[in-house]
Amino acid sequence: MTARCHAAGVKFMVGHVLRFEPCFAGARELLASGSLGEALYVYTRQLLPRDEPRNAISGQQQFLRLAVDHFDLIRWLHPDRELKRIESTPVLSGVGGDLALPGLTWSYLEFVDGSLGVVQLGWNLFASSSTQKEIQSPATGDLKLHIVGTQGVLDLDLAHMSLRVVDDNGWHFPDTRIWPTSAGQPVGALRNALEHFFECLVRDRPPLAGGTEGMEALRLALLAHQQIVLPAALI
């Protein structure tokens, strides 16, 4: 896709939506400003509810679906570092007996300069943490970012959902942080990403996340995936 778009002279952007979430974008600006000093440790985490069997995809696909965004986030927040090695391990597989989910995984990226990147992904939240209707929409789950620099620390906790409601049926979280709606229209990171791409088309600018960035994130996600031993039923 990248090669064909380059040959045809058309714009190509990968949907790394986390780059367009205002809090993550703000974190990158703080790092770029030097106020935190040099980043020594960058940690991202996303935990999701156990999906319903009718919505479940394979464990490999579940892992890669999240991993590409989080490895891209590490590379975006901590750019131009040469990677020394990457290690990945499952902490828990087949959560709740559901072999369609890889459970909890940790991935460690060690860079040549000694800094570290850590990605924690998991599908261990109870299904009741989202209502059936909300599971049909993209859910952000438990989303966190932690950065330790030589001159400061940044800690970001993006709550499961930004709007919380409790009634006779229990807790509900109808409004996500990544793609909320207002007056029936989408707002937030997803809209920011689309508007950015349209602006790139109009003003002939390179997209923030192009094919090169997308391939690097996928390369790291695949390296991590190779080290995760998934249940034989998934292979």
Beta strands, then each sheet from edge to edge (+ up, - down):
strand 1: 39-49
strand 2: 83-92
strand 3: 104-111
strand 4: 116-125
strand 5: 142-149
strand 6: 153-158
strand 7: 163-167
strand 8: 170-175
strand 9: 181-182
strand 10: 185-186
sheet 1: 2+ 3- 4+ 1+ 5- 6+
sheet 2: 7+ 8-
sheet 3: 9+ 10-
end
